[in-house]
Amino acid sequence: EVCRRLRSARDSRNTPIVMLTARGEEGDRIRGLDTGADDYLTKPFSTRELIARIKALLRRTAPQTAEAAVEMKGLTLDPVTHRVQAGGQGVELGPMEFRLLHFFMTHPERVHSRTSILDKVWGTNVYVEERTVDVHIRRLRKALTPSGHENLIQTVRGSGYRLSGQE
């Protein structure tokens, strides 16, 4: 029933679902997958297998969402064409500012620490100062200023940054 509700709700329709259950009969597995589960794992299961299945599921679902254009308050970012537009006008961004904006636009209204932003945008194997984020945020805001979108990126004092359509 929970799976059916998640699949019918508009905001969670694309959320990956893994069923963890003690019911291992073939009919139960088929019913679980038919109601919308993406994977089905029966007890007992190892934590390592569960993590591997979740990672595989996320790999399969992530590319579909990564290619979709995102829009907020007249600002549109298309990751396929690598273009940003504001009010029909192109916005020139450097590669890191583009990646930063894409990250924020795909994770709106959430506060992200500098460390989290570095890991998600720069990657975990890159060693740069946390204040590098501040420099790129400043460049991104400057590029968004002519269109009036610089206030979308908000500083959350003591925590980090967020993209928000609310003032």
N, C-alpha and C positions, 0 to 999 in steps of 0.2 A: 504494500500500500504506500509506504514512504517513497519507494522508487517511482511508482506511478505519479505521485504528486510532484516529485522533483522534475520528472520529464514533462509534465503538463504545465508547470509554472514557467512563465516567460523568462524570468531572470536566472533560472538554474537549468534551463533546457540543455545547455552544452556542458554542464558540469560532469566530469568523469565519475562514474559510480562503480565501486568494487563491493560486492556482497561478501561478507564474512559470516559463515553460518555453520551450524552443526548438521544441517540437512544436506546429505550428500547423494541422495538418490538421483538417478538420471532425470526423472520428471521434475524434481525440485530445481535442479540446475537449469533445465530448459525453461521452466516457468520464470526463474529469476532473470535469465538473459532475455527472454521474450518481453518482460515487463520494462526493460530498459537498462539493465545493468550492463556495464562494459566488460566486467570480469566477475568471476564467481570462485571463491576459495572456501573450502570446507575445513573444519577443525578435524584433527589438529593440523596446524600449519606452522611453518617456521617464520620468524620475523624477517629473516633474510629474503625468503621467497616473497613475502608480502611487499617488502620494499622494492624488490626487483620488478614485481608486477606493476606497482604504482609508477615507478620510473618509466617502464615501457609504455604504460597507458598515457602518461604525460608527454612522452616523445611523440606518440601517435596523434595526440590532440593538439599539441602546441603549434605545429606548422600552419594549421588551418586558421587559427586566430591571429598568427603573426603576419599574415598576408592581407588581412582586412584593413581597409582605410579606417581611421578613427577621426572623430570630429568632436569639438567642444567649443561652444560659443562662437561659431564662425571660423574657427581655426581647424583646418583639415590636414592630416598627415597621411600620406600614402606610402607605406613601406616598400611596395613593389616598384613604383616609379621613383622613389626616393625624393618626393616633392612635398613641400609644405605650402599651403595657401591660406591666406587670411583675407576674407572679403573678396575673393576672386583674384587677389594679387599674390604673386610668388614671394616667399620668404626665403632669403638666402641663409643657410646654416652650414657650419662646418660639420664634419662627420661625427664628432663626439657630441656636439649640441643636438644633432639630429637624433642620435641614439638616446640621449638624455630625454629629449622631448617625447620620443616614442615610448620610452619606459614610463614617464609620467602620465602620458595620455592613455596608456593601457592599464594603469594602476591609479586612477583618479581618486581624490579625496582621502588617500592614505598618507600618513606621515612616514617619511623614509629618512633614516639617519644617514649621515655621510658614509659610514662604513657599509651600510646596506646598499646605497647607491653605487659605491665603488665596486662592490661585489657583483651587482646585477648589470651595471652598464659597462664597466671597464673589464670585469672578469676577476675570478679569484686568484689567478696566477700573475696578476700585474701588481707591482709594488710602487704605489705613488702616495704622496701625502694626502691626508683627508681634505686639506684646504684646496686641493685641486678641484674638488667638486664646486666650491664657492666661485672659483674663477670661471668655470664653464656655466654655472648658473647665471653669473653676471653677463657673460657673452650671450647666452640664450635670451635673457630678459632684454638686452640691448637690441637684438635682432627682432624681437617681438614688439618693441616700443612703437615703431611707425604705425602698426595696425591697432595699437591699443590693447594688446593681449599680454603685456608684461606682468600685469597683476594676477594672472592665472597661476603663476608660480609663486607660492607664498612661503615665507620663512616662518618656521614654527620654533620660536626661541627655546633653546636648550634641547631640542629634539631633532630638527633637520628641516626637510622641505616637503611640500605637497603641491599637487596641481589641483586647484579647486575653482569651480565656476561661481562660487559664493564669495561675496566680499567680506 
